[in-house]
């Protein structure tokens, strides 16, 4: 499962693959910080997000994670 991070450097497109949400977000923010434009992150299911949209999804996933772990612990 890979996330694709794409951006435009002047008129040239660049694309990177990252194995995790964290790595993809870090790469996207780094590209923005370097002045690249049109930065997007494509989820393995094909959904494309801006870094802001992706960050919201990332935070949502992180918030759900402890609750799911708690549910598994109670079921055991």
DSSP file (Angstrom, degrees, kcal/mol; ACC not computed):
  #  RESIDUE AA STRUCTURE BP1 BP2  ACC     N-H-->O    O-->H-N    N-H-->O    O-->H-N    TCO  KAPPA ALPHA  PHI   PSI    X-CA   Y-CA   Z-CA
    1    1 A X              0   0    0      0, 0.0     2,-0.4     0, 0.0    42,-0.0   0.000 360.0 360.0 360.0 119.5    0.0    0.0    0.0
    2    2 A X        -     0   0    0     42,-0.0     2,-0.4    15,-0.0    17,-0.2  -0.943 360.0-144.8-126.3 146.7    1.6    3.2   -1.1
    3    3 A X  E     -A   18   0A   0     15,-3.4    15,-2.7    -2,-0.4     2,-0.5  -0.894  19.5-141.4-102.3 136.5    0.6    6.9   -1.0
    4    4 A X  E     -AB  17  42A   0     38,-2.1    38,-3.2    -2,-0.4     2,-0.6  -0.880  10.1-162.3-102.1 130.1    1.6    9.0   -4.0
    5    5 A X  E     -AB  16  41A   0     11,-3.1    11,-2.6    -2,-0.5     2,-0.3  -0.955  15.9-178.2-111.2 119.2    2.8   12.6   -3.3
    6    6 A X  E     +AB  15  40A   0     34,-2.7    34,-2.5    -2,-0.6     2,-0.3  -0.872   8.4 158.7-121.3 151.4    2.7   14.8   -6.4
    7    7 A X  E     -A   14   0A   0      7,-2.1     7,-2.6    -2,-0.3     2,-0.5  -0.965  34.8-114.4-158.3 169.7    3.7   18.4   -7.0
    8    8 A X  E     -AB  13  37A   0     29,-3.1    29,-2.5    -2,-0.3     2,-0.7  -0.970  16.1-166.5-117.4 127.7    4.7   20.8   -9.7
    9    9 A X  E >  S-A   12   0A   0      3,-3.4     3,-2.3    -2,-0.5     2,-0.7  -0.929  73.6 -50.3-112.3 103.8    8.1   22.4   -9.7
   10   10 A X  T 3  S-     0   0    0     -2,-0.7    27,-0.1     1,-0.3    -2,-0.0  -0.583 123.7 -26.5  60.9-108.8    7.9   25.3  -12.2
   11   11 A X  T 3  S+     0   0    0     -2,-0.7     2,-0.4    -3,-0.1    -1,-0.3   0.319 121.1  95.5-113.1   7.8    6.3   23.4  -15.1
   12   12 A X  E <   -A    9   0A   0     -3,-2.3    -3,-3.4     2,-0.0     2,-0.3  -0.837  65.8-138.4-104.4 133.8    7.6   19.9  -14.3
   13   13 A X  E     -A    8   0A   0     -2,-0.4     2,-0.4    -5,-0.2    -5,-0.2  -0.679  17.5-169.4 -88.8 142.7    5.6   17.4  -12.3
   14   14 A X  E     -A    7   0A   0     -7,-2.6    -7,-2.1    -2,-0.3     2,-0.4  -0.976   1.0-168.7-129.0 146.1    7.3   15.2   -9.7
   15   15 A X  E     -A    6   0A   0     -2,-0.4     2,-0.3    -9,-0.2    -9,-0.2  -0.999   3.0-174.9-138.3 138.2    5.8   12.2   -7.9
   16   16 A X  E     -A    5   0A   0    -11,-2.6   -11,-3.1    -2,-0.4     2,-0.4  -0.943  16.9-137.9-128.3 149.8    7.1   10.3   -4.8
   17   17 A X  E     -A    4   0A   0     -2,-0.3     2,-0.4   -13,-0.2   -13,-0.2  -0.910  19.2-175.9-108.9 138.6    5.8    7.1   -3.2
   18   18 A X  E     -A    3   0A   0    -15,-2.7   -15,-3.4    -2,-0.4     6,-0.1  -0.987  23.1-144.7-133.1 144.3    5.5    6.8    0.6
   19   19 A X  S    S+     0   0    0     -2,-0.4     2,-0.3   -17,-0.2    -1,-0.1   0.624  79.2  40.2 -84.8 -14.3    4.5    3.7    2.5
   20   20 A X  S  > S-     0   0    0      1,-0.1     4,-2.3   -17,-0.1     5,-0.2  -0.908  77.3-118.7-134.9 161.6    2.6    5.4    5.4
   21   21 A X  H  > S+     0   0    0     -2,-0.3     4,-2.6     2,-0.2     5,-0.2   0.904 115.7  53.1 -60.8 -41.7    0.3    8.3    6.0
   22   22 A X  H  > S+     0   0    0      1,-0.2     4,-2.5     2,-0.2    -1,-0.2   0.934 110.5  45.4 -61.5 -48.0    2.9   10.0    8.2
   23   23 A X  H  > S+     0   0    0      1,-0.2     4,-2.3     2,-0.2    -1,-0.2   0.890 113.0  50.9 -64.2 -39.5    5.6    9.7    5.6
   24   24 A X  H  X S+     0   0    0     -4,-2.3     4,-2.5     2,-0.2    -1,-0.2   0.919 111.8  46.8 -64.5 -43.4    3.3   11.0    2.8
   25   25 A X  H  X S+     0   0    0     -4,-2.6     4,-2.6     2,-0.2     5,-0.2   0.917 111.7  50.7 -65.5 -43.2    2.2   14.0    4.9
   26   26 A X  H  X S+     0   0    0     -4,-2.5     4,-2.1    -5,-0.2    -1,-0.2   0.911 112.0  47.8 -60.3 -42.4    5.8   14.8    5.9
   27   27 A X  H  X S+     0   0    0     -4,-2.3     4,-2.4     2,-0.2    -2,-0.2   0.926 111.7  49.8 -65.1 -44.5    6.9   14.7    2.2
   28   28 A X  H  X S+     0   0    0     -4,-2.5     4,-2.3     1,-0.2    -2,-0.2   0.915 112.2  47.0 -61.3 -44.1    3.9   16.9    1.1
   29   29 A X  H  X S+     0   0    0     -4,-2.6     4,-2.4     1,-0.2    -1,-0.2   0.874 111.0  52.7 -66.8 -36.1    4.6   19.5    3.7
   30   30 A X  H  X S+     0   0    0     -4,-2.1     4,-1.3    -5,-0.2    -2,-0.2   0.896 108.7  49.8 -64.2 -40.6    8.3   19.4    2.8
   31   31 A X  H  <>S+     0   0    0     -4,-2.4     5,-2.2     2,-0.2     3,-0.3   0.914 111.1  49.2 -65.0 -42.6    7.4   20.0   -0.9
   32   32 A X  H ><5S+     0   0    0     -4,-2.3     3,-1.6     1,-0.2    -2,-0.2   0.921 109.5  52.2 -60.7 -43.5    5.2   22.9    0.1
   33   33 A X  H 3<5S+     0   0    0     -4,-2.4    -1,-0.2     1,-0.3    -2,-0.2   0.757 105.0  56.5 -64.3 -25.2    8.0   24.4    2.2
   34   34 A X  T 3<5S-     0   0    0     -4,-1.3    -1,-0.3    -3,-0.3    -2,-0.2   0.433 123.3-104.1 -86.6   0.2   10.3   24.1   -0.7
   35   35 A X  T < 5S+     0   0    0     -3,-1.6    -3,-0.2     1,-0.3    -2,-0.1   0.528  70.2 146.0  92.7   6.0    8.0   26.2   -2.9
   36   36 A X      < -     0   0    0     -5,-2.2    -1,-0.3   -27,-0.1     2,-0.2  -0.405  34.1-146.2 -73.2 156.9    6.5   23.6   -5.0
   37   37 A X  E     +B    8   0A   0    -29,-2.5   -29,-3.1     1,-0.2    -1,-0.1  -0.667  66.7  35.3-119.0 172.7    2.9   24.0   -6.1
   38   38 A X  E    S-     0   0A   0     -2,-0.2     2,-0.4   -31,-0.2    -1,-0.2   0.871  73.2-178.8  51.5  44.1   -0.2   21.8   -6.7
   39   39 A X  E     +     0   0A   0     -3,-0.2    12,-0.5   -32,-0.1     2,-0.3  -0.610   5.3 168.4 -77.4 126.7    0.9   19.4   -4.0
   40   40 A X  E     -BC   6  50A   0    -34,-2.5   -34,-2.7    -2,-0.4     2,-0.5  -0.958  27.8-146.1-136.4 155.8   -1.5   16.5   -3.7
   41   41 A X  E     -BC   5  49A   0      8,-2.9     8,-2.6    -2,-0.3     2,-0.6  -0.992  13.3-154.3-122.7 125.5   -1.5   13.1   -1.9
   42   42 A X  E     -BC   4  48A   0    -38,-3.2   -38,-2.1    -2,-0.5     6,-0.2  -0.895  12.7-139.2-104.8 121.9   -3.2   10.2   -3.5
   43   43 A X    >   -     0   0    0      4,-3.2     3,-2.8    -2,-0.6   -40,-0.1  -0.354  29.4-106.1 -71.1 153.7   -4.5    7.5   -1.2
   44   44 A X  T 3  S+     0   0    0      1,-0.3    -1,-0.1     2,-0.1   -41,-0.1   0.768 121.6  60.4 -55.2 -25.1   -4.0    3.8   -2.3
   45   45 A X  T 3  S-     0   0    0      2,-0.1    -1,-0.3     1,-0.0    -2,-0.0   0.477 124.3-103.5 -82.0   0.0   -7.8    3.7   -3.0
   46   46 A X  S <  S+     0   0    0     -3,-2.8     2,-0.2     1,-0.3    -2,-0.1   0.299  74.4 140.3  99.9  -8.9   -7.3    6.5   -5.6
   47   47 A X        -     0   0    0     -5,-0.1    -4,-3.2     1,-0.0     2,-0.4  -0.511  40.5-148.4 -70.6 132.7   -8.7    9.4   -3.6
   48   48 A X  E     +C   42   0A   0     -6,-0.2     2,-0.3    -2,-0.2    -6,-0.2  -0.876  19.4 178.6-107.7 135.2   -6.7   12.6   -4.1
   49   49 A X  E     -C   41   0A   0     -8,-2.6    -8,-2.9    -2,-0.4     2,-0.1  -0.945  30.0-121.2-133.2 151.4   -6.3   15.2   -1.3
   50   50 A X  E  >  -C   40   0A   0     -2,-0.3     4,-2.7   -10,-0.2     5,-0.2  -0.469  45.4-102.4 -74.5 163.3   -4.6   18.5   -0.7
   51   51 A X  H  > S+     0   0    0    -12,-0.5     4,-2.5     1,-0.2     5,-0.2   0.875 124.3  53.6 -57.7 -35.7   -2.2   18.4    2.2
   52   52 A X  H  > S+     0   0    0      2,-0.2     4,-1.8     1,-0.2    -1,-0.2   0.930 111.3  44.2 -64.0 -45.7   -4.8   20.2    4.4
   53   53 A X  H  > S+     0   0    0      1,-0.2     4,-1.9     2,-0.2    -2,-0.2   0.901 114.3  50.5 -64.4 -40.8   -7.5   17.6    3.5
   54   54 A X  H  X S+     0   0    0     -4,-2.7     4,-2.8     1,-0.2    -2,-0.2   0.884 106.7  54.4 -65.7 -39.0   -5.1   14.8    4.1
   55   55 A X  H  X S+     0   0    0     -4,-2.5     4,-2.8    -5,-0.2    -1,-0.2   0.904 106.9  51.4 -61.1 -41.6   -4.0   16.2    7.5
   56   56 A X  H  X S+     0   0    0     -4,-1.8     4,-2.0     1,-0.2    -1,-0.2   0.915 112.6  45.5 -61.6 -42.5   -7.7   16.2    8.5
   57   57 A X  H  X S+     0   0    0     -4,-1.9     4,-2.3     2,-0.2    -2,-0.2   0.886 112.2  52.5 -66.9 -38.7   -8.0   12.6    7.5
   58   58 A X  H  X S+     0   0    0     -4,-2.8     4,-2.3     2,-0.2    -2,-0.2   0.930 110.3  47.1 -62.2 -47.4   -4.7   11.7    9.2
   59   59 A X  H  X S+     0   0    0     -4,-2.8     4,-2.3     1,-0.2    -1,-0.2   0.902 111.0  52.2 -62.3 -40.8   -5.9   13.3   12.5
   60   60 A X  H  X S+     0   0    0     -4,-2.0     4,-1.8    -5,-0.2    -1,-0.2   0.913 110.0  48.4 -61.6 -43.0   -9.2   11.5   12.3
   61   61 A X  H  X S+     0   0    0     -4,-2.3     4,-1.4     1,-0.2    -1,-0.2   0.892 111.3  50.4 -64.8 -39.5   -7.4    8.2   11.8
   62   62 A X  H  X S+     0   0    0     -4,-2.3     4,-0.8     1,-0.2    -1,-0.2   0.870 109.5  50.9 -66.8 -37.1   -5.1    8.9   14.8
   63   63 A X  H  X S+     0   0    0     -4,-2.3     4,-0.7     1,-0.2    -1,-0.2   0.851 110.2  49.5 -69.4 -34.4   -8.0    9.8   17.0
   64   64 A X  H  X S+     0   0    0     -4,-1.8     4,-2.2    -5,-0.2    -1,-0.2   0.796  96.0  74.1 -73.2 -28.8   -9.9    6.5   16.1
   65   65 A X  H  X S+     0   0    0     -4,-1.4     4,-2.0     1,-0.2    -1,-0.2   0.901  95.4  45.3 -57.9 -50.0   -6.8    4.4   16.8
   66   66 A X  H  X S+     0   0    0     -4,-0.8     4,-2.1     1,-0.2    -1,-0.2   0.887 112.5  52.7 -63.1 -36.2   -6.9    4.5   20.7
   67   67 A X  H  X S+     0   0    0     -4,-0.7     4,-1.8     1,-0.2    -1,-0.2   0.905 109.3  48.7 -66.2 -40.1  -10.6    3.9   20.8
   68   68 A X  H  X S+     0   0    0     -4,-2.2     4,-1.9     2,-0.2    -1,-0.2   0.891 109.9  51.7 -66.2 -38.9  -10.3    0.8   18.6
   69   69 A X  H  X S+     0   0    0     -4,-2.0     4,-2.1     1,-0.2    -2,-0.2   0.894 108.8  51.8 -63.8 -39.8   -7.4   -0.5   20.8
   70   70 A X  H  X S+     0   0    0     -4,-2.1     4,-1.9     1,-0.2    -1,-0.2   0.876 107.4  52.1 -64.1 -38.4   -9.6   -0.1   23.9
   71   71 A X  H  X S+     0   0    0     -4,-1.8     4,-1.6     1,-0.2    -1,-0.2   0.899 109.7  49.0 -65.8 -39.8  -12.4   -2.0   22.3
   72   72 A X  H  X S+     0   0    0     -4,-1.9     4,-1.2     1,-0.2    -2,-0.2   0.891 109.0  52.9 -67.0 -38.2  -10.1   -4.9   21.5
   73   73 A X  H  < S+     0   0    0     -4,-2.1     3,-0.3     1,-0.2    -1,-0.2   0.893 110.0  47.8 -65.5 -39.1   -8.8   -5.0   25.0
   74   74 A X  H  < S+     0   0    0     -4,-1.9    -1,-0.2     1,-0.2    -2,-0.2   0.836 109.0  54.3 -70.6 -31.3  -12.3   -5.1   26.5
   75   75 A X  H  <        0   0    0     -4,-1.6    -1,-0.2     1,-0.2    -2,-0.2   0.745 360.0 360.0 -74.0 -22.7  -13.3   -7.9   24.1
   76   76 A X     <        0   0    0     -4,-1.2    -1,-0.2    -3,-0.3    -2,-0.2   0.474 360.0 360.0 -77.2 360.0  -10.3  -10.1   25.2
